[in-house]
Amino acid sequence: MQGLVLQLTRVGFLLLLWLFIWSVLRILRTDIYAPTGTVMVRRGLPLRRSLLPSRGLRNVARQLVVTEGALAGTRITLGSQPVLIGRADDSTLVLTDDYASTRHARLSPRGSEWYVEDLGSTNGTYLDRAKVTTAVRVPMGTPVRIGKTVIELRP
């Protein structure tokens, strides 16, 4: 009887070990073979005067700027739509960062303020060295780190 219990325990442990290995390999395959692409950014397009904010709104974020990483210097003009950040081709800011997930983070406007939220990424999203766990307001000029890429909101 004890031999049977010991044998079933060994088989159960072996099954759990293989289930763990299978799940790790599945996650790695999903992240490694996720489609990547180029950054879809419009540069140098003239703005109509009617689209520019009035003089009273000088501290409103109008641009998302990549300050560190492979895409340093990239600027995205912010509008009323959320900005999806990750390695997926359909992201607003497509990262070529090995430490970024396929769908890593989202910047969402709420009135005149912007909020960052982590979308269940593997390595996390950091707002000025603090890990983001829920939607958090992003102050102007505060660094948001996604892997090796750092972005900031600018007027």
Summary of the structure (lengths in Angstrom):
residues: 155
radius of gyration: 21.4
end to end distance: 74.1
largest distance: 84.7
contacts: 400
relative contact order: 0.16
helix: 24%
strand: 28%
